[in-house]
């Protein structure tokens, strides 16, 4: 009876020990995959998903700082006495907000289409100067007019008419306007009114770099994959402006849209192998931007992969970039002509102060000093979920000045194009403390807790099995001793009876 009771207890302890050990082992081996599966399901974009609100109206603080170039020697430059000397003004700081509108879901294909409205709100306390600061700047509508004439069918008639208008209106190549006019308010320009007669596609009679862009959508219609048909395609583009190819450029590499990130996030759990580079589409540039992996960084105790825009982005020695050239010859490395995105206006994008660019650009302008820490372009992505945590987008806007013998004001320009810096901007964004805490819990603490719980279960199970083994040994030993004592008692009784 005693041995049956002991056996029951031992069996119970062994069972508990095995269950705890197996549970700990299974938790260690499989629970991370279960968590990963559930996280992936939550990341799938839908009207009811946990990611929808933050995707539609990002709550992170986005700030854009504008640095305007003031021309200090416009007369000497026009008289060919000096190259342009620029003075950097600013920053003029704005809080930027984004909202996705016209959202349309296609569950059959697992995609969603939308447009993004961008709004800018002036932040005076973060600004060096005032929006009423005056700037001597290049009269972009005049330069654009000369460029339009050079590409028009009836060049002679249009050039003669514009020359008369410029002379009668006393339009100047360099003008003086306030920062607010140059950015969002715009300034009146007679040439723009006249241009509508010759170029009906001219949208406005005022010019400002962001004129009529505040509280509007200007970067096209995006259609991205929601992850519903495969989480590995989450956030990647399916089309832009309802086209599967990018018809702004020529060549299969530059026409490619599908598989490029829409910019909000990268597909999660792409760790093995880690992507060497990532692409995200920039509607204002009508092309993707390629960022190269540079290093792992720590952002508030969260491991991130830093991707940077490098010299390769505007390097025309690379075959994959040559389809971004508009003519038979590419410009010197370091700039991208985006006139296909600006209705023919001769505009070029570069890094601020011609960072990474060919020396020919710096040699033609005074007042620039490229610096990687101030002018670099980088994004830090959390390396498990693919969420951007820290962003610094920095680009420079340049106007291309070219000689045009049919326009009186452009006859004396150099035969070599001059890439004239107008301004550069720095758009930075960082996730808030609440999101950092949530991500830290999900990517750091949850795996840590899983390991701790699994190890505790294994240890408890092992100890339980050890205790059951010891208990079994002692029980058998006690039973053996008990039986020996019983046999001795029997022998003593037997001997005494004799």
C-alpha positions as CSV (number, residue, x, y, z in Angstrom):
1,X,0.0,0.0,0.0
2,X,2.8,2.3,0.9
3,X,4.7,1.7,-2.3
4,X,1.6,2.3,-4.4
5,X,1.2,5.7,-2.8
6,X,4.8,6.6,-3.4
7,X,4.6,5.4,-7.0
8,X,1.6,7.7,-7.6
9,X,3.5,10.7,-6.2
10,X,6.6,9.9,-8.3
11,X,4.5,9.5,-11.4
12,X,2.8,12.8,-10.7
13,X,6.1,14.6,-10.2
14,X,7.6,13.1,-13.4
15,X,4.5,14.1,-15.4
16,X,4.7,17.7,-14.1
17,X,8.4,17.8,-14.8
18,X,8.0,16.5,-18.3
19,X,5.2,18.9,-19.0
20,X,7.1,21.9,-17.7
21,X,10.3,20.9,-19.6
22,X,8.5,20.3,-22.8
23,X,6.5,23.5,-22.5
24,X,9.7,25.5,-21.9
25,X,11.4,23.8,-24.8
26,X,8.4,24.4,-27.1
27,X,8.0,28.0,-25.9
28,X,11.7,28.6,-26.7
29,X,11.5,27.0,-30.1
30,X,8.1,28.0,-31.4
31,X,6.7,31.0,-29.4
32,X,8.8,33.5,-31.3
33,X,7.3,32.3,-34.6
34,X,3.8,32.5,-33.1
35,X,4.5,36.1,-32.0
36,X,5.9,36.9,-35.4
37,X,2.9,35.5,-37.2
38,X,0.5,37.5,-35.0
39,X,2.5,40.7,-35.5
40,X,2.5,40.2,-39.3
41,X,-1.3,39.8,-39.2
42,X,-1.6,43.1,-37.3
43,X,0.7,44.9,-39.7
44,X,-1.5,44.1,-42.7
45,X,-3.0,47.4,-43.8
46,X,-6.9,47.6,-43.6
47,X,-9.5,50.1,-42.4
48,X,-9.6,48.2,-39.1
49,X,-5.9,47.3,-38.6
50,X,-3.9,48.8,-35.8
51,X,-1.6,50.5,-38.3
52,X,-4.3,52.3,-40.2
53,X,-4.7,55.5,-38.2
54,X,-0.9,56.1,-38.0
55,X,-0.6,55.4,-41.7
56,X,-3.5,57.7,-42.8
57,X,-2.5,60.6,-40.4
58,X,1.0,60.1,-39.1
59,X,1.3,61.4,-35.6
60,X,5.0,61.8,-35.7
61,X,6.5,65.4,-35.7
62,X,7.7,66.3,-39.1
63,X,9.7,69.5,-39.5
64,X,10.9,71.1,-42.8
65,X,13.6,73.7,-42.7
66,X,14.2,75.9,-45.8
67,X,17.6,77.5,-46.5
68,X,17.3,80.2,-49.1
69,X,20.3,81.4,-51.2
70,X,20.6,85.2,-51.5
71,X,22.7,86.4,-54.5
72,X,25.0,89.1,-53.3
73,X,26.6,90.1,-56.6
74,X,23.9,89.9,-59.2
75,X,25.2,92.8,-61.3
76,X,28.8,91.6,-61.3
77,X,27.6,88.2,-62.4
78,X,25.5,89.5,-65.3
79,X,28.4,91.6,-66.4
80,X,30.6,88.5,-66.4
81,X,32.9,90.1,-63.8
82,X,32.4,87.4,-61.1
83,X,30.8,84.0,-60.7
84,X,27.7,84.1,-58.4
85,X,28.3,84.6,-54.7
86,X,25.6,83.1,-52.5
87,X,24.6,83.8,-49.0
88,X,22.6,81.2,-47.1
89,X,19.6,82.5,-45.2
90,X,17.5,80.6,-42.7
91,X,16.5,78.1,-41.6
92,X,12.8,79.0,-42.1
93,X,11.0,76.3,-40.2
94,X,7.6,74.7,-40.8
95,X,5.7,71.9,-39.1
96,X,4.6,69.5,-41.8
97,X,1.6,67.2,-41.6
98,X,0.4,64.5,-44.0
99,X,-3.0,63.1,-44.6
100,X,-4.0,60.3,-47.0
101,X,-7.3,60.9,-48.9
102,X,-9.3,59.3,-51.7
103,X,-8.4,55.9,-50.2
104,X,-9.7,53.0,-52.2
105,X,-9.3,49.4,-51.3
106,X,-8.9,46.5,-53.7
107,X,-9.1,43.3,-51.6
108,X,-9.0,41.1,-54.8
109,X,-5.4,42.3,-55.5
110,X,-4.5,43.2,-52.0
111,X,-3.8,46.9,-52.8
112,X,-4.9,50.3,-51.7
113,X,-4.7,53.6,-53.7
114,X,-4.6,57.1,-52.2
115,X,-3.3,60.7,-52.5
116,X,-1.4,62.5,-49.8
117,X,-2.3,66.0,-48.8
118,X,0.6,67.9,-47.3
119,X,0.3,71.0,-45.0
120,X,2.9,73.4,-43.8
121,X,2.6,75.5,-40.6
122,X,5.1,78.2,-39.9
123,X,7.1,77.8,-36.7
124,X,8.5,81.3,-35.9
125,X,10.4,80.2,-32.7
126,X,12.5,77.7,-34.7
127,X,13.3,80.1,-37.5
128,X,16.4,82.2,-37.9
129,X,15.1,85.4,-39.4
130,X,11.6,86.2,-40.7
131,X,9.4,85.3,-43.6
132,X,9.6,89.0,-44.5
133,X,13.4,88.7,-45.1
134,X,14.2,90.0,-48.6
135,X,16.1,87.8,-51.0
136,X,17.8,88.6,-54.3
137,X,17.1,85.6,-56.4
138,X,17.0,84.3,-59.9
139,X,13.8,85.1,-61.8
140,X,12.9,81.5,-62.6
141,X,9.9,82.3,-64.9
142,X,12.3,84.2,-67.2
143,X,14.8,81.3,-67.3
144,X,11.9,78.9,-67.9
145,X,10.6,81.1,-70.8
146,X,13.9,80.8,-72.5
147,X,14.0,77.1,-72.0
148,X,10.4,76.7,-73.4
149,X,11.3,78.8,-76.4
150,X,14.3,76.6,-77.2
151,X,12.0,73.6,-77.3
152,X,9.0,75.1,-79.1
153,X,8.1,74.6,-82.8
154,X,7.7,78.3,-83.7
155,X,10.8,79.5,-81.9
156,X,11.3,82.7,-83.9
157,X,7.8,84.1,-83.4
158,X,7.5,83.3,-79.7
159,X,11.0,84.6,-78.9
160,X,10.4,87.9,-80.6
161,X,7.1,88.3,-78.7
162,X,8.6,87.4,-75.4
163,X,11.6,89.8,-76.0
164,X,9.1,92.6,-76.5
165,X,7.1,91.7,-73.4
166,X,10.3,91.5,-71.3
167,X,11.5,94.9,-72.5
168,X,8.2,96.7,-72.1
169,X,7.6,95.2,-68.6
170,X,11.2,95.9,-67.6
171,X,11.5,92.3,-66.2
172,X,14.8,91.6,-64.6
173,X,16.9,88.4,-64.5
174,X,17.3,88.9,-60.7
175,X,14.5,90.1,-58.5
176,X,14.0,91.0,-54.9
177,X,11.2,89.3,-53.0
178,X,10.4,88.2,-49.5
179,X,10.9,84.6,-48.3
180,X,7.1,84.2,-47.9
181,X,6.7,85.2,-51.5
182,X,9.4,82.8,-52.7
183,X,8.0,79.9,-50.8
184,X,4.2,79.8,-50.5
185,X,2.6,83.2,-51.4
186,X,4.2,83.7,-54.8
187,X,4.9,86.9,-56.6
188,X,3.3,88.3,-59.8
189,X,5.3,87.9,-63.0
190,X,4.2,89.4,-66.3
191,X,5.9,86.7,-68.2
192,X,3.6,84.1,-66.7
193,X,0.5,85.9,-67.8
194,X,2.0,86.2,-71.3
195,X,3.1,82.6,-71.3
196,X,-0.5,81.4,-71.2
197,X,-1.0,82.7,-74.7
198,X,1.9,80.6,-76.0
199,X,2.0,77.8,-73.6
200,X,-1.5,77.0,-72.4
201,X,-0.3,74.4,-69.9
202,X,1.2,77.2,-67.7
203,X,-0.7,76.7,-64.5
204,X,-0.4,80.1,-62.6
205,X,0.4,83.7,-63.1
206,X,2.3,83.9,-59.8
207,X,5.5,82.1,-59.0
208,X,6.6,80.6,-55.7
209,X,8.4,77.3,-55.2
210,X,5.5,76.0,-53.1
211,X,2.8,78.3,-54.5
212,X,-0.7,76.6,-54.3
213,X,0.9,73.5,-52.8
214,X,-0.1,74.0,-49.2
215,X,-3.1,71.8,-48.2
216,X,-3.0,70.1,-51.6
217,X,-1.8,66.8,-53.1
218,X,0.9,67.2,-55.7
219,X,2.9,63.9,-55.8
220,X,0.4,61.8,-57.7
221,X,-1.8,58.7,-57.0
222,X,0.0,55.9,-55.2
223,X,-1.2,52.3,-55.2
224,X,0.6,50.0,-52.8
225,X,0.3,46.5,-51.5
226,X,-1.4,46.1,-48.1
227,X,0.2,42.8,-47.2
228,X,-3.1,41.0,-47.4
229,X,-1.8,38.8,-50.2
230,X,1.7,38.4,-48.6
231,X,3.3,40.4,-45.9
232,X,6.6,40.4,-47.8
233,X,5.0,43.0,-50.2
234,X,3.6,45.3,-47.5
235,X,4.1,48.9,-48.6
236,X,5.5,48.2,-52.0
237,X,4.1,50.0,-55.0
238,X,1.8,48.5,-57.6
239,X,1.3,51.6,-59.7
240,X,1.8,55.4,-59.8
241,X,-0.9,57.7,-61.4
242,X,-2.6,54.5,-62.5
243,X,0.4,53.4,-64.5
244,X,2.3,50.2,-64.0
245,X,5.4,51.8,-65.5
246,X,6.9,55.2,-65.0
247,X,6.3,56.9,-68.3
248,X,8.4,60.0,-67.3
249,X,11.6,58.1,-68.2
250,X,12.8,55.7,-70.8
251,X,14.5,52.3,-70.2
252,X,13.3,49.3,-68.2
253,X,15.3,50.3,-65.1
254,X,14.0,53.8,-64.9
255,X,10.4,52.8,-65.9
256,X,10.1,50.3,-63.0
257,X,7.5,51.0,-60.3
258,X,6.3,47.7,-59.0
259,X,8.3,46.4,-55.9
260,X,9.5,49.9,-54.9
261,X,8.5,51.1,-51.5
262,X,5.8,53.8,-51.3
263,X,7.9,55.3,-48.5
264,X,5.8,54.7,-45.3
265,X,7.4,51.4,-44.3
266,X,9.4,48.5,-45.5
267,X,8.3,44.8,-45.5
268,X,8.9,43.4,-42.0
269,X,11.2,40.6,-40.9
270,X,13.7,41.0,-43.8
271,X,16.7,40.0,-41.7
272,X,18.3,37.1,-43.4
273,X,19.8,38.4,-45.5
274,X,19.6,42.1,-44.6
275,X,18.8,44.3,-47.7
276,X,21.9,46.0,-49.1
277,X,19.8,48.9,-50.3
278,X,16.2,50.0,-50.3
279,X,14.2,52.0,-52.8
280,X,11.3,54.4,-52.0
281,X,9.4,56.4,-54.6
282,X,9.5,60.2,-54.5
283,X,6.6,61.6,-56.5
284,X,8.0,65.1,-56.6
285,X,11.1,63.7,-58.4
286,X,9.1,61.2,-60.5
287,X,11.5,58.5,-59.6
288,X,12.6,56.2,-56.8
289,X,15.4,57.1,-54.4
290,X,17.9,54.4,-53.6
291,X,19.4,54.3,-50.1
292,X,22.4,52.1,-49.3
293,X,22.9,50.3,-46.0
294,X,25.8,51.9,-44.1
295,X,25.6,50.8,-40.4
296,X,23.6,49.6,-37.5
297,X,22.6,52.4,-35.1
298,X,20.8,52.5,-31.7
299,X,17.8,54.8,-31.4
300,X,16.5,54.9,-27.9
301,X,17.6,51.3,-27.2
302,X,16.0,50.1,-30.4
303,X,18.3,48.6,-33.0
304,X,18.0,50.2,-36.4
305,X,19.6,49.9,-39.8
306,X,20.8,53.2,-41.3
307,X,20.4,53.6,-45.0
308,X,21.9,56.6,-46.7
309,X,21.6,58.3,-50.1
310,X,25.1,58.1,-51.5
311,X,27.0,59.5,-54.5
312,X,25.6,56.5,-56.5
313,X,22.2,58.1,-56.7
314,X,23.2,60.7,-59.2
315,X,26.2,58.9,-60.7
316,X,25.9,58.6,-64.4
317,X,28.9,56.3,-64.8
318,X,26.5,53.6,-63.5
319,X,24.5,52.0,-66.3
320,X,21.3,51.9,-64.3
321,X,21.3,55.7,-64.0
322,X,21.8,56.6,-67.6
323,X,18.2,56.3,-68.5
324,X,17.5,59.3,-66.2
325,X,19.4,61.6,-68.8
326,X,17.2,63.7,-71.0
327,X,19.7,64.1,-73.8
328,X,22.2,61.9,-75.5
329,X,24.8,63.1,-72.9
330,X,24.3,63.0,-69.2
331,X,25.2,66.0,-66.9
332,X,28.3,65.7,-64.7
333,X,27.7,63.5,-61.7
334,X,25.8,65.0,-58.8
335,X,22.5,66.4,-60.2
336,X,19.2,65.1,-61.6
337,X,17.3,67.1,-64.2
338,X,13.6,66.9,-63.2
339,X,12.1,69.1,-65.9
340,X,9.9,66.2,-66.8
341,X,8.2,66.7,-63.4
342,X,8.1,70.5,-63.5
343,X,6.2,71.1,-66.8
344,X,9.4,71.8,-68.6
345,X,10.9,74.3,-66.1
346,X,14.7,73.8,-66.1
347,X,15.0,72.4,-62.6
348,X,17.6,70.1,-61.2
349,X,17.8,68.2,-57.9
350,X,21.1,67.7,-56.0
351,X,22.2,67.2,-52.5
352,X,22.7,70.4,-50.5
353,X,25.7,72.5,-51.4
354,X,26.4,69.9,-54.2
355,X,27.5,67.3,-51.7
356,X,29.1,64.3,-53.6
357,X,28.8,66.2,-56.9
358,X,31.5,66.8,-59.5
359,X,33.7,69.7,-58.7
360,X,32.5,71.6,-61.8
361,X,29.4,72.6,-59.8
362,X,31.3,74.0,-56.8
363,X,33.8,75.8,-59.1
364,X,31.1,77.8,-60.8
365,X,29.5,79.1,-57.6
366,X,31.0,80.8,-54.5
367,X,29.4,80.5,-51.0
368,X,28.9,76.7,-50.8
369,X,30.5,74.3,-48.4
370,X,29.2,70.7,-48.5
371,X,29.3,68.8,-45.3
372,X,28.0,65.2,-44.8
373,X,26.8,65.8,-41.2
374,X,24.7,68.8,-42.2
375,X,23.7,67.9,-45.7
376,X,23.5,64.1,-45.7
377,X,20.3,62.2,-46.5
378,X,19.5,59.1,-44.3
379,X,16.7,57.0,-42.8
380,X,16.9,54.7,-39.8
381,X,14.6,51.7,-40.1
382,X,13.8,49.4,-37.1
383,X,15.5,46.2,-38.4
384,X,12.7,43.8,-37.5
385,X,9.4,45.5,-38.4
386,X,10.8,47.8,-41.1
387,X,9.3,51.0,-39.6
388,X,11.3,54.2,-40.1
389,X,12.1,55.8,-36.7
390,X,14.5,58.6,-37.6
391,X,14.5,60.4,-41.0
392,X,16.6,63.2,-42.4
393,X,15.7,64.1,-46.1
394,X,17.9,66.8,-47.5
395,X,17.9,68.0,-51.1
396,X,18.7,71.1,-53.0
397,X,16.7,72.8,-55.8
398,X,18.7,74.3,-58.7
399,X,17.7,76.2,-61.8
400,X,19.6,75.4,-65.0
401,X,20.8,78.5,-66.9
402,X,21.6,78.0,-70.6
403,X,22.6,80.3,-73.4
404,X,19.8,81.1,-75.9
405,X,20.6,83.3,-78.8
406,X,17.0,84.0,-79.6
407,X,16.3,85.5,-76.2
408,X,18.0,88.9,-75.7
409,X,18.6,88.4,-71.9
410,X,20.1,84.9,-72.5
411,X,22.5,85.7,-75.3
412,X,25.4,86.4,-73.0
413,X,25.1,83.3,-70.9
414,X,27.9,80.8,-71.0
415,X,27.7,77.9,-73.5
416,X,28.0,75.5,-70.6
417,X,24.9,75.1,-68.5
418,X,25.1,76.7,-65.0
419,X,23.3,74.9,-62.2
420,X,22.2,77.8,-60.0
421,X,21.3,76.9,-56.4
422,X,17.9,78.4,-55.3
423,X,17.4,76.8,-51.9
424,X,17.7,73.5,-50.0
425,X,15.5,71.9,-47.4
426,X,15.9,69.5,-44.6
427,X,12.9,67.4,-43.6
428,X,13.3,65.5,-40.4
429,X,11.0,63.2,-38.5
430,X,11.3,61.1,-35.4
431,X,8.8,58.8,-33.7
432,X,7.4,60.0,-30.4
433,X,8.1,58.5,-27.0
434,X,4.8,56.5,-26.9
435,X,5.7,54.7,-30.1
436,X,9.3,54.1,-28.9
437,X,7.9,52.4,-25.8
438,X,5.5,50.2,-27.9
439,X,8.3,49.2,-30.3
440,X,10.7,48.6,-27.4
441,X,8.2,46.3,-25.8
442,X,7.5,44.4,-29.0
443,X,11.0,44.0,-30.4
444,X,13.1,43.9,-27.2
445,X,11.0,43.0,-24.2
446,X,8.7,40.4,-25.7
447,X,11.6,38.2,-27.0
448,X,13.4,38.8,-23.6
449,X,10.3,37.7,-21.7
450,X,9.9,34.6,-23.9
451,X,13.4,33.6,-23.2
452,X,13.0,34.1,-19.4
453,X,9.7,32.2,-19.2
454,X,11.1,29.4,-21.4
455,X,14.2,29.1,-19.3
456,X,12.3,29.2,-16.0
457,X,9.9,26.5,-17.3
458,X,12.9,24.3,-18.3
459,X,14.7,24.9,-15.0
460,X,11.5,24.2,-13.0
461,X,10.8,21.1,-15.1
462,X,14.4,19.9,-14.7
463,X,14.2,20.5,-10.9
464,X,10.9,18.6,-10.7
465,X,12.4,15.6,-12.5
466,X,15.4,15.8,-10.3
467,X,13.3,15.8,-7.2
468,X,11.2,12.9,-8.5
469,X,14.4,11.0,-9.2
470,X,15.8,11.7,-5.7
471,X,12.4,10.9,-4.2
472,X,12.3,7.6,-6.2
473,X,15.8,6.7,-5.0
474,X,15.0,7.5,-1.3
475,X,11.7,5.7,-1.5
476,X,13.4,2.5,-2.9
477,X,16.1,2.8,-0.3
478,X,13.7,3.1,2.5
479,X,11.7,0.3,1.2
480,X,14.8,-1.9,0.9
481,X,15.8,-1.0,4.5
482,X,12.3,-1.7,5.7
483,X,12.3,-5.1,4.0
484,X,15.7,-6.0,5.5
485,X,14.6,-5.1,9.0
486,X,11.5,-7.2,8.5
487,X,13.6,-10.2,7.3
488,X,15.9,-9.8,10.4
489,X,12.9,-9.7,12.7
490,X,11.6,-12.9,11.1
491,X,15.0,-14.6,11.5
492,X,15.2,-13.6,15.2
493,X,11.8,-15.1,15.9
494,X,12.7,-18.3,14.1
495,X,16.0,-18.7,16.1
496,X,14.4,-18.0,19.5
497,X,11.7,-20.6,18.8
498,X,14.3,-23.3,18.4
